[in-house]
Amino acid sequence: MKKILIAPFVLLVRFYQLFISPMFPSTCRYTPTCSQYTLEALKKHGLFKGGWLSIKRIASCNPWGGSGFDPVP
């Protein structure tokens, strides 16, 4: 059931990784990148918790946020 719920979001992230991200310079301050973090969070924690973790991560990816190695909890 979890895989069915996250499938559309995984497809959106993969579309972003394959077609949109290559058109812009790499600017993610974290390792793994925010999009890879989102995929891992969705697969590990499901739609709601994984989605929340992804939103928090993307919101902190700015000049005043953190940086460095930040794996999915």
ZIKA-V78899 format. One line per field, one symbol per residue. psi: psi as a letter, one per 20 degrees, with the letter a starting at -180 (. if undefined). A space follows every 50 residues. Layout:
# ZIKA-V78899
psi=???
This chain:
# ZIKA-V78899
psi=gghghighhgggghgghhhghiiqqpjpirprrhhhgggggghgiagggh gghgggghhimrhiaarbpnrp.
